[in-house]
Amino acid sequence: MSFLKFMTVKPSAKLGAMGLVLALTAGLSACAPEVGSDAWCKQMKEKPSGDWTANEAADYAKHCVFK
């Protein structure tokens, strides 16, 4: 749907569509475990170390190796 067509839709439909997008965004952002948690450390162990960012490597060392 183009932006111009979206702007001509009824306000209640716009609110419903925006609410759905916000709900999906909030749901997806809650899926990642908190940095430093046991689940995060396990997830990082399973991830190839070549795919780690510098921040992930530093956080892994800080929270999972040197507890």
C-alpha positions in Angstrom: 0.0 0.0 0.0 1.5 3.3 -1.0 1.7 6.2 1.5 -0.8 8.3 -0.4 -3.4 5.5 -0.3 -2.7 4.9 3.4 -3.4 8.6 4.1 -6.9 8.3 2.5 -7.9 5.3 4.7 -10.3 5.9 7.6 -8.7 7.0 10.8 -9.8 4.0 12.7 -8.2 1.7 10.2 -5.0 3.8 10.4 -4.9 3.4 14.2 -5.5 -0.3 13.9 -2.6 -0.7 11.4 -0.3 1.4 13.4 -1.2 -0.5 16.6 -0.5 -3.8 14.9 2.9 -2.6 13.7 3.8 -1.4 17.2 2.7 -4.7 18.8 4.7 -6.7 16.4 7.8 -4.5 17.0 7.4 -4.8 20.7 7.0 -8.5 20.5 10.1 -9.1 18.4 12.3 -6.8 20.5 11.5 -8.9 23.6 12.9 -12.1 22.1 16.6 -11.4 22.7 17.9 -12.5 26.1 19.5 -9.8 28.3 23.3 -9.4 27.9 25.1 -11.2 30.6 22.3 -13.6 31.4 22.8 -17.4 31.4 20.6 -17.6 28.3 22.7 -15.0 26.5 26.0 -16.7 27.4 24.6 -20.0 26.0 23.4 -18.3 22.9 26.8 -16.7 22.4 28.6 -20.1 22.9 26.5 -21.5 20.1 27.1 -18.6 17.7 30.4 -18.9 15.7 33.0 -16.6 17.2 33.8 -15.2 13.8 30.3 -13.7 13.7 30.7 -11.9 17.1 31.0 -8.1 17.2 33.7 -6.5 19.3 31.1 -5.4 21.8 29.7 -9.0 22.0 33.2 -10.4 22.6 33.9 -7.9 25.3 30.5 -8.5 27.0 31.0 -12.3 26.7 34.4 -12.0 28.4 33.0 -9.7 31.1 29.8 -11.6 31.9 30.5 -15.2 31.0 34.2 -15.8 31.4 35.2 -13.5 34.3 32.1 -13.7 36.4 
